[in-house]
Amino acid sequence: MQQYSVGETVEVWSHSRNAWIPNATVIHAPAVDSYIEGFDVKAGSLKVEYNGSSKWLLPDMVAQDVRRPVSPAGASSASGPGKCKFGCGRAVQPGLTRGMKPFDTCCKRCALNGGRGDHDPNCGGTSPVLHRPSRSESGLPCVDARAWLEELTRSDGALQKYTAEVFESTTSGRKTMNLDEFKTAVKDLLLHPVGATLSSPEDALRKVYNKYDRGSGLEITSFRKICRNVLIDYHESYFPRVLPFEVCNFVRRNRQAFTDLYEVGEKLGEGSFGIVSMVTHKISREKRVCKRIEKLRGKVGMPVEDIEF
């Protein structure tokens, strides 16, 4: 994140005007958490003044909405309608922000580094170079998620080919992958063909990366091992193995006499063929409701085959 100093002249992005406002002045730029003008202010925040007004910007807003002045030549060639506000010359992301406003940057990475040249694989709305499945009219992937996952987890050749595409797309052809590229590849790209993203905490991804990083970055072989584990976990989570079972696996048949196990208490009701009573288990003392049905004997009772439980 860029550091600014008090008194420095900057440009501030106006969302209402959809343009940079020049000649703004930094009034406060705390380097540590501070108490200013009656407020608790986080380190990295800025208070800027322009056109007779002033406002505070939180650290995450500073990265996107404040920049040092650019030359007119650079601004005319790199910015403009539909271009990233950081002057990188790339098209803005299509769609809307959470606040229902059009995106004004080309990608998240460019916004975080202030337009210094580093970009996400999907910068400007372009898709990374991967084999993408066709999509139905509803917009959902046509690929069979189960079949796709099973192929990658069971076929070394398919896994090697696919992970190589993800790796090369994320690293732009380099032989090692840094932490930010690893997060993008695993969270956003790996499960893209089935329309899913991996929701994993940043700390967990960092630990996995550090485990396999040899000091110069993550190599393709290590990346493939991680991807295999992720795909296996994802497959088992969404398509768990179904175990066969029957009632006898859970309910044990009682071969003792009913009165050996239960104490018969208050009668709750009586019908043509049976009596409903409150009973108490002699060992657990758990109370239950029991309906005793008289089986057919002569002309009195109910046929056994008509008794349903």
Order of alpha helices (4+ residues) and beta strands (2+ residues): beta-beta-beta-beta-beta-beta-alpha-beta-alpha-alpha-alpha-alpha-alpha-alpha-alpha-alpha-beta-beta-beta
